[in-house]
Amino acid sequence: MKRTAVALSAVALLLPLSGCGGSAEAGSGSTVTVTIGYQSKTINTVTAGTLLRSLGYFEQQLNALYDGHTYKVDWQDYATGAPITAQMTAGKIDIGSMGDFPLLINAARGKQLGQPTRLVSVTGYNLRGGLNTIVTAPSSHLTSLKDLKGKKVSTSVGSAADGTLVRALQRAGIDPDKGIEKLNQQPAVGASALTAGSTDALSQFVAWPGLLAYQGRAKALYDGAQLNLPTFHGVTARENFAKQHPAVLDAFLKAQAQATDYLTAHPVTAAEKVAKATGLPAEVVYLYNGAHGIATFDPALKPQLVSALQQDVAVLKSAKLVGDVDVDAFVDDQYVKQALGATAYARRLAAKPPAAASEVWPKGSEKTLTFKSPSQLLSYVSAHPTTIRAAYVPDATTGTLWFADKAVWVSDGSKSLPFVAPATAQAYVAAHGGARVVTYAEALEGAS
C-alpha cells in the first residue's frame, strides 16, 4: 500500500476516518489520524511543534513504519498549554507540548478525568530559569521587584511565568496573593495591557519578553534565572495512545530527536524557519533558540528537570490549581530511551548546555560571529555599525542571553559588563568600587 502522511486542518477531524484521537483501534489497512497539539509561538517547543512540522520528519518516520496503515497528521496550534490539556483529557489530542507548570496540570487533569498522560520527553530548557522574564514599560520608573508592591502585574495563572512571579515576589518579601494586584491574562492580552498602561508589569514565558523588548515595547525588570531553578518545556502523551500505538509515539520521538539535531547544527536556518511559520522576528527566535540562546534543546528527561517539576507542585497547590501530583508516575522515559537507543540517550542525558557567549548576527549572513567577551563584541559592533542584524550578550551573573542594545551596561575599569535587569546591575555596582552603570552608546564609545 502506498502510504502518505500529510498535515490536515481541524476540518479533517470531521471526515469518517478511523484513527487515534480517542477512536477505536484502527484495523489493518485503515487510515490512522494522529493529532498533535502544539504552541507555534511558544518557541521552546519547536522541536516537537513548529520546526518539526516544517521539516516533515514525523511524517517521514510514519511513512517508514510499513505496517499496513495510512497515517495522517493533524497539527493543532494553540496559544497556551491549557486547551491542549483539555483536548487530551477529552481523548481528542494524542501528543502535546507545553511548559513545566502546564505539564503538571496536564498530569493532574488526566488522572482526575480518567485519561492519564505521561511526560515522555523534553524540548527546550534552562537550568537556571531564564525562560521566564518580568518586564515593564520602557518609560517605567520601576527598577526592582520591591517596586511592584501594590502594582498591577499581568501573567497567565498556572503558567511557568506565573510560577516565576510567585517565587520572585516571595524572595523579595512580597505576598504574591496580597502584595500585588494580579491580572490573569493571556500573553497577547497582557502585552497589550502593558503597552496601553493598564498594567505596571508583565510576567511571561518565551517568546513574549524578548519580543516586547526587541520591539521597544518593554524592558526587563527581573531575569527568571535569578531564581536558579530549572524551567523547561516537554512532550506529554495520552497513556492509552502510548500503549495502543507505541510505534507512532516512537516515530514521533525519533522525529523530535532529528529536529533537535537539525536545530543544533543549523541554528540560524532553524530560527528563520520558525520565524516564517510564526510571524515572529527571526532575531527574537534566535535569542531563545540560537547556538548560545536562553534555551538548550535535548529530549532527555534530565534529573534536574524532574526535580524542578517536583518542586513546582507546591506552587500550583498553593494556587489551588492542583492537588497532589505523582511526578514519578507522570514522568516516563521508557519511550524516549527506546526511540534514541540506550547509548545515545545516556550521552544526551549527560550533555551540558553550551557555555554562554556573545554573538553578532551580521546582515545577510547565515552564520553568526562568536566573541569571547562582551567587550570584544562591543568593539566589533562599534566598528561595523551599519552591518549588524542583531547582537546578543550573556548576563554577567546569570548567563541569560539578551539583546546587547537592550541590556543594562556596567563599566568596571577596562571591562564592560551586560545585565538583563537593572537590579542585578546595581547589585554589581554596589559590590565593586568604581563600577558604574552606563548607556549602550557609552559602552560602544568606550569600546571603539
Secondary structure, DSSP 8 states (H G I E B T S, - for coil): ------EE-GGGGGS----STTS----TT-EEEEEEEE-TTSGGGGGGTHHHHHHTHHHHHHHT--SS-EEEEEEEE-SSSHHHHHHHHTT--SEEEEEHHHHHHHHHHHHHTT--EEEEEEEEEETT-TTEEEEE-TT----SGGGGTT-EEEE-TTSHHHHHHHHHHHHTT--TTTSSEEEE--HHHHHHHHHHTS-SEEEEETTHHHHHHHTTS-EEEEEGGGG---EEEEEEEEHHHHHH-HHHHHHHHHHHHHHHHHHHH-HHHHHHHHHHHH---HHHHHHHHSTT-S-EE--S--HHHHHHHHHHHHHHHHTTS-S---HHHHB--HHHHHHH-HHHHHHHHH-------EEEEETT-SS-EEESSHHHHHHHHHH-TTSEEEEEEE-TTT--EEEGGGSEEEEETTEEEEESSHHHHHHHHHHSTT-EEE-HHHHHHHH-
